């Protein structure tokens, strides 16, 4: 009976420390993808940096170079690029 309790505790710990944070990351990533709007600078799953020109429900039009527009599935967005403040050199 004692080994079953130990196994149950290990399964519960694995659930809490592995699966819950993974699901939390998935939800926050999906929320980030849903919040992308026209004018945002994004990074695609393929590593391409682009600016969103038109945002639809499932697809969006992005500009990867001046005058080069491409349609992209919303779920192919890996991240929204953020400007980082440069530290003061003094």
C-alpha positions as CSV (number, residue, x, y, z in Angstrom):
1,X,0.0,0.0,0.0
2,X,2.9,2.3,0.8
3,X,4.4,2.2,-2.8
4,X,1.0,3.2,-4.2
5,X,0.9,6.3,-2.0
6,X,4.4,7.3,-3.1
7,X,3.5,6.8,-6.8
8,X,0.4,8.9,-6.4
9,X,2.4,11.7,-4.7
10,X,5.0,11.6,-7.5
11,X,2.2,11.8,-10.2
12,X,0.6,14.8,-8.3
13,X,4.0,16.6,-8.1
14,X,4.7,16.0,-11.8
15,X,1.2,17.4,-12.6
16,X,1.8,20.5,-10.5
17,X,5.4,21.3,-11.5
18,X,5.3,20.2,-15.2
19,X,1.8,20.3,-16.7
20,X,0.3,23.3,-15.0
21,X,3.1,25.8,-16.0
22,X,3.1,24.4,-19.6
23,X,-0.6,25.0,-19.9
24,X,-0.2,28.5,-18.5
25,X,2.5,29.3,-21.1
26,X,0.3,28.0,-23.9
27,X,-2.6,30.1,-22.8
28,X,-0.5,33.3,-22.5
29,X,1.0,32.6,-26.0
30,X,-2.4,32.2,-27.5
31,X,-3.6,35.4,-25.8
32,X,-0.5,37.2,-27.2
33,X,-1.4,36.0,-30.7
34,X,-5.0,37.1,-30.4
35,X,-4.0,40.6,-29.2
36,X,-1.8,41.4,-32.2
37,X,-3.1,44.4,-34.1
38,X,-2.1,46.4,-37.2
39,X,1.1,48.3,-36.7
40,X,2.7,45.8,-34.3
41,X,6.1,44.5,-35.1
42,X,6.2,40.7,-34.8
43,X,8.5,37.8,-35.2
44,X,7.1,34.8,-37.0
45,X,7.7,31.1,-36.2
46,X,10.2,31.1,-39.0
47,X,12.2,34.0,-37.5
48,X,11.1,36.7,-39.9
49,X,10.7,40.1,-38.4
50,X,7.7,41.9,-39.9
51,X,5.1,44.7,-39.4
52,X,1.4,43.8,-39.3
53,X,-0.4,45.8,-41.9
54,X,-3.9,44.2,-41.7
55,X,-5.1,41.9,-39.0
56,X,-8.1,39.5,-39.5
57,X,-9.5,36.8,-37.3
58,X,-7.4,33.9,-38.7
59,X,-5.0,35.6,-41.2
60,X,-3.1,38.8,-41.3
61,X,-1.1,40.7,-43.9
62,X,2.4,41.5,-42.9
63,X,5.2,43.6,-44.5
64,X,8.5,41.8,-44.5
65,X,10.3,44.4,-46.6
66,X,9.3,47.8,-48.0
67,X,6.4,47.0,-50.4
68,X,6.5,43.2,-49.8
69,X,3.3,42.0,-48.3
70,X,2.7,38.4,-47.2
71,X,-0.4,36.7,-45.8
72,X,0.4,34.9,-42.5
73,X,-1.7,32.6,-40.3
74,X,-2.3,34.2,-36.9
75,X,-1.0,31.1,-35.1
76,X,2.4,31.4,-36.9
77,X,3.3,34.4,-34.7
78,X,6.1,33.5,-32.3
79,X,6.4,36.8,-30.5
80,X,5.7,40.5,-30.6
81,X,8.9,42.5,-30.8
82,X,9.3,45.1,-28.1
83,X,11.7,48.0,-28.1
84,X,14.1,47.7,-25.2
85,X,15.4,50.8,-23.5
86,X,19.1,51.2,-24.1
87,X,21.1,51.7,-20.9
88,X,22.6,55.1,-20.3
89,X,26.3,54.9,-21.2
90,X,27.4,57.2,-18.4
